[in-house]
Amino acid sequence: MRRKVAVFFGGRSLESDISTITAMQVLRHIDRSKFIVEPTFMYEGGFYVKGVDDLASFKAFDPALHMRVILADGALNSVKRGRIREYFKPDVALVCCHGGEGENGVLQGLLEYNGIPSASSSLAASAYTMDKLTSKRLFDALGLPILPYIPLSSEDVNGDMEGVLDRLEEKLGYPVIVKPASLGSSIGIGAANDRSELKFALEVSSKFDRRLLAERMLVDFKEVNCAAFRDRDRIIVSSTEQPVSAGAFLSFDDKYMSGGKLSEAGRIMPADIGVELNERVRQTTRYIYEALELGGVARVDYLVDGDRLYVNEINTVPGSLAFYLFEEGGIDFASLITSLISNACDYQALHRTLKTFRTQVLSRFSGGFKLKK
C-alpha cells in the first residue's frame, strides 16, 4: 500500500526560491511506486496545490491559477461555495522549506496539531535551532565549543549605535561578524574590520531581524558541514564537506548564485582537515543530533581554526536535504527520501502518548463567579 505524502515548500522566507528547487529535486527523485505525492506550495499565508510541480510556475507565481486549500482535521481541504471537502489526507509530510515559517517550527506545530507526522525536526527543535542566539546558549550548555558572542537587538542599534560600537570593540575586537538571529543562508550577515564597517554591518543586519548577535570572527579558518538523519534505531552520519567561499565567509551567492545563474557552491569532500578532525566533526554531529532530539535530515555547520573546532549553527531543513553528503556512504537521494518518510511514520506509531483524558472538573464546578458585561 502506497503512503500519501504531502511535500511542503515555499513560505514567507527569503529562501523561498531555494526551497522550491529543493522540492522539485524531491519530486524528481521520490519513489512513486511507494508513495502518492501531493506537492503543496506555501504562499502569502496560504497553501496551494495543482500545477505546483513545475519550476516554470514559480518564476511569476499566480495564485489564481492554482487551487488554494486549508489544512484542518488532518487533511488538505478545498473550499468551494462555502463547503469544505477533503482533497488530500497525507500519511506524512515531507518539509522542504528553508527558513521562515517552514523551518522555524510554525509549520511543524500545525502538522502536529493535525496529527500528521513530519519527516523533519519537531516544533521545539525547529524553533530553537533556527534561532542563532538560542542555539548558542544550547551549545554552551552541552559543553560544545563556540566563539565569543554578544546578543543585540535592533533597538540597541537604532537607539545607541555609538554605545553598541564601543561595547563590541571592547568585548570582541576586530574582526567581528554580525548576524540576524533567525535567518539562514548568510542573509543579512556582515563582516567588519573597523568601526565604520561594523556600523554598516549592524545597520544591514537590523533591517532583517529584531534580534542580532555579534561574534568574534576567525581570520584563517575553514567552514565544514556534516549532516545526520535517523533510520529507525540508527543515526546515520554523513561525510563531511568543506564549502569553498569566495570571501571572508560563505555567502548566499557562494551557495546558490554564479553569474546570475543558480549553481552549486564548490566543495571539498571529505573536508581537508585531516582524518582525526573529520572524525571529531562526525562524532560531534551525532552527539548534537541525539542531545537535541533532532529529526529528519539536520546539517551542522562548523568553523575549523587549526586543530580547534567550533560549532556554528544547525540547519534542520538543509538545501537539497543535503542528499549529496550521504552518497559516499551508498545512500542515494531516492533511498534517503524513502528512509525519512518511513521513519517519520514508524516513529509516530511507536511513540503514541496520551494527549487528553476526561475529568469531572466541570461537572463538579459550582460556579461562584459571574462575567462582567
C-alpha positions in Angstrom: 0.0 0.0 0.0 1.4 3.3 -1.1 1.7 6.0 1.6 0.4 9.5 0.9 3.0 12.2 1.2 2.4 16.0 1.2 5.6 17.8 0.1 5.5 21.3 1.7 7.8 24.1 0.3 7.9 27.8 -0.2 6.6 30.0 2.6 7.3 33.6 3.7 11.0 33.4 3.7 14.0 35.0 1.9 14.9 31.4 0.9 11.6 30.5 -0.6 13.1 30.2 -4.1 15.8 27.8 -2.9 13.0 25.8 -1.1 11.2 25.5 -4.4 14.3 24.0 -6.0 14.7 21.5 -3.2 11.1 20.4 -3.6 11.5 20.0 -7.4 14.5 17.8 -6.7 12.5 15.7 -4.2 9.6 15.3 -6.7 12.0 14.1 -9.3 13.7 11.5 -7.1 10.9 10.3 -4.8 9.9 6.6 -5.4 6.4 6.9 -7.0 5.9 3.1 -6.7 5.9 3.5 -2.9 4.3 7.0 -2.4 1.4 9.0 -3.7 2.7 12.6 -3.7 0.9 15.9 -3.4 3.2 19.0 -3.7 1.9 21.8 -1.6 3.2 25.3 -2.1 3.1 27.8 0.8 2.5 31.4 -0.5 1.5 34.5 1.5 -0.1 32.5 4.3 -2.0 30.1 2.1 -1.4 26.5 0.8 -1.7 25.9 -3.0 -1.9 22.6 -4.9 -2.4 21.6 -8.6 0.2 22.7 -11.0 2.8 23.4 -8.4 5.1 20.6 -9.6 6.8 22.6 -12.4 9.6 25.1 -11.8 8.3 27.4 -14.5 5.2 28.1 -12.4 7.2 29.9 -9.8 9.1 32.4 -11.9 6.0 34.6 -11.7 3.7 32.7 -9.4 0.0 33.5 -9.9 -2.2 32.0 -7.1 -5.3 32.4 -9.2 -4.0 29.6 -11.5 -3.9 27.1 -8.6 -6.2 25.6 -6.0 -6.0 27.0 -2.5 -6.5 24.5 0.3 -6.7 24.7 4.0 -5.0 22.3 6.5 -7.6 21.1 9.0 -8.7 17.8 10.6 -5.6 16.1 9.4 -6.1 16.8 5.7 -5.7 19.4 2.9 -9.3 20.6 2.2 -10.7 22.5 -0.7 -13.4 25.2 -0.1 -16.0 25.6 -2.8 -19.2 27.6 -2.5 -18.8 27.7 1.3 -18.4 23.9 1.6 -15.3 22.2 2.8 -14.3 19.0 1.0 -11.3 16.7 1.8 -8.8 17.0 -1.1 -5.8 15.0 0.2 -5.2 13.3 3.5 -1.5 12.7 3.9 0.0 9.9 6.0 3.1 12.0 6.4 4.6 15.4 5.5 8.0 16.0 3.9 9.0 19.5 4.7 11.3 21.2 2.1 11.1 24.7 3.4 14.2 26.7 4.1 14.0 29.5 6.7 10.8 31.3 7.7 7.7 29.6 9.0 8.5 26.3 7.3 11.8 25.7 9.2 11.2 27.7 12.5 8.5 25.4 13.9 5.4 27.2 12.7 4.5 24.6 10.1 5.7 21.7 12.3 3.3 22.9 15.0 0.4 23.0 12.6 1.2 19.5 11.4 1.5 18.2 15.0 -1.9 19.8 15.8 -3.4 17.9 12.8 -1.8 14.6 13.8 0.3 14.5 10.6 3.8 13.0 11.2 6.6 15.1 9.7 9.9 13.9 8.2 11.7 16.8 9.9 12.5 18.1 13.4 9.8 18.7 15.9 8.2 22.1 16.6 10.6 22.7 19.6 13.7 21.5 17.9 12.9 23.6 14.8 12.3 26.7 16.8 15.4 26.6 19.0 17.8 25.6 16.3 16.5 28.3 13.8 17.4 31.0 16.4 21.1 31.6 16.5 21.1 33.1 19.9 19.1 30.2 21.5 21.4 27.8 19.6 24.5 29.4 21.1 23.1 29.0 24.6 22.2 25.4 24.0 25.7 24.6 22.5 27.3 26.2 25.5 25.0 24.2 27.9 26.0 21.0 26.1 29.7 21.8 26.6 30.3 22.4 22.9 33.0 24.9 21.8 31.6 28.2 20.4 33.1 31.5 19.6 32.6 34.5 21.9 29.5 36.5 21.1 27.2 39.3 22.3 23.4 39.4 21.9 22.0 42.6 20.5 18.7 44.0 19.3 17.7 46.4 16.6 16.5 48.7 19.4 20.1 48.7 20.7 21.4 49.5 17.3 18.9 52.2 16.4 18.8 53.8 19.9 22.5 53.9 20.8 24.7 53.0 17.9 27.9 54.6 19.4 27.4 52.7 22.7 26.9 49.4 20.8 30.1 50.0 18.8 32.1 50.8 21.9 30.9 47.7 23.7 31.6 45.4 20.7 35.1 46.9 20.2 35.9 46.4 23.9 34.4 42.9 24.3 35.1 41.3 20.9 37.6 43.5 19.0 38.2 43.0 15.3 37.4 41.3 13.0 33.8 40.7 14.0 30.8 39.3 12.3 27.2 40.4 12.7 24.2 38.1 12.1 20.4 38.3 12.2 19.4 35.7 14.8 16.8 33.9 12.8 17.8 33.9 9.1 19.8 31.4 7.1 22.0 31.2 4.0 24.2 34.1 5.2 21.4 36.6 4.5 21.9 39.9 6.3 25.3 38.8 7.6 28.2 41.2 7.5 31.9 41.1 8.5 33.8 44.2 9.8 37.4 45.0 10.3 37.0 48.5 11.6 34.4 50.8 13.2 32.8 52.1 10.0 32.4 48.6 8.6 30.9 47.4 11.9 28.4 50.3 11.9 27.3 49.4 8.3 27.0 45.6 9.2 24.8 46.5 12.2 22.6 48.7 10.1 22.1 46.0 7.5 21.5 43.1 9.9 19.0 45.2 11.9 16.9 45.5 8.7 16.4 41.7 8.6 15.7 40.9 12.2 15.0 42.5 15.6 17.4 40.1 17.4 21.0 40.1 16.4 24.3 38.7 17.5 27.9 39.9 17.1 30.6 37.2 17.1 34.3 37.2 17.2 35.4 36.3 13.6 38.2 33.9 12.8 40.8 35.1 10.2 42.3 31.9 8.9 39.6 29.2 9.1 37.7 26.6 7.2 33.9 26.0 7.1 32.9 22.4 7.5 29.5 20.8 7.3 28.2 17.4 8.3 24.6 16.0 8.3 22.7 13.2 10.0 19.3 11.5 9.9 17.6 8.8 11.9 16.9 5.5 10.2 14.8 3.5 12.7 17.1 2.9 15.7 20.2 4.1 14.0 21.6 7.6 13.4 23.3 7.8 10.1 26.1 10.4 9.9 27.2 11.7 6.6 30.6 12.5 5.1 32.0 16.0 5.8 32.2 18.8 3.2 34.2 21.9 3.1 32.3 24.6 1.0 34.6 26.9 -1.0 33.9 30.6 -0.2 34.9 33.5 -2.4 35.0 35.9 0.5 35.5 36.1 4.3 32.6 33.8 4.9 30.2 31.6 2.8 27.7 34.0 1.3 24.3 33.4 -0.3 25.9 34.0 -3.7 28.6 31.4 -2.9 25.9 28.9 -2.1 23.4 29.5 -4.8 24.4 32.0 -7.4 27.1 32.4 -10.0 27.0 34.9 -12.9 23.2 35.2 -12.3 22.7 31.5 -12.7 21.9 29.0 -9.9 24.9 26.8 -9.2 26.3 24.5 -6.5 29.0 26.1 -4.3 32.4 24.5 -4.8 33.0 21.9 -2.1 35.8 19.5 -1.0 34.6 16.1 0.2 35.6 15.0 2.7 36.8 18.3 4.2 40.5 19.0 4.0 41.1 19.0 7.8 42.7 15.6 8.4 41.3 12.2 9.4 41.2 12.9 13.2 39.4 16.2 13.0 37.0 14.8 10.4 36.1 12.1 12.8 35.6 14.7 15.6 33.2 16.5 13.3 31.2 13.4 12.6 31.1 12.3 16.3 30.0 15.8 17.4 27.3 15.8 14.8 26.0 12.5 16.1 26.1 13.9 19.7 24.2 17.1 18.7 21.6 15.2 16.8 20.9 12.9 19.8 21.2 15.5 22.5 18.8 18.0 20.8 16.4 15.2 19.7 16.5 16.4 16.1 14.6 14.7 13.3 14.7 14.3 9.5 17.9 15.5 8.0 19.8 18.0 10.0 23.1 19.6 8.9 25.5 21.0 11.5 27.9 23.7 10.3 31.3 24.1 11.9 34.3 26.5 11.9 37.7 25.0 12.0 40.8 27.0 13.1 43.9 24.8 13.0 43.0 21.9 15.3 40.2 23.9 17.1 36.6 23.0 16.2 33.7 25.4 16.8 30.0 24.7 16.4 28.5 27.4 14.3 24.8 26.6 13.6 22.3 23.9 12.7 20.0 23.7 9.6 17.0 21.4 10.3 15.9 21.6 6.6 19.2 21.9 4.6 19.3 22.8 0.9 18.6 19.7 -1.3 18.1 17.9 2.1 21.9 17.5 2.0 21.5 14.3 0.0 24.9 14.6 -1.6 26.6 14.3 1.8 25.2 10.7 2.1 26.1 9.4 -1.4 29.6 8.5 -0.3 28.1 6.1 2.2 26.0 4.5 -0.6 22.7 6.3 0.1 21.2 7.9 -3.0 18.6 10.6 -2.9 15.6 8.3 -3.5 16.8 6.0 -0.7 17.2 9.0 1.7 13.7 10.2 0.9 12.2 6.7 1.5 14.0 6.4 4.8 12.9 9.8 6.0 9.2 9.1 5.2 9.2 5.6 6.6 10.9 6.6 9.8 8.5 9.5 10.4 5.5 7.2 10.1 7.1 4.4 12.2 8.2 6.9 14.9 4.7 8.3 15.4 3.3 4.8 15.6 5.8 3.7 18.2 5.6 6.8 20.3 1.9 7.5 20.7 1.2 9.2 24.0 -1.9 10.2 25.9 -2.9 13.7 24.9 -6.2 14.2 26.8 -8.4 12.4 29.3 -11.8 13.1 30.7 -12.2 14.7 34.1 -15.2 15.6 36.2 -13.9 19.1 37.0 -16.6 20.9 35.0 -19.5 18.7 36.2 -18.5 19.3 39.8 -17.8 23.0 39.4 -20.4 25.0 41.2 -19.6 28.4 39.7 -19.1 31.2 42.1 -18.3 33.9 39.6 -20.1 36.0 37.0 -18.7 37.5 33.9 -19.0 41.3 33.9 -20.5 43.0 30.9 
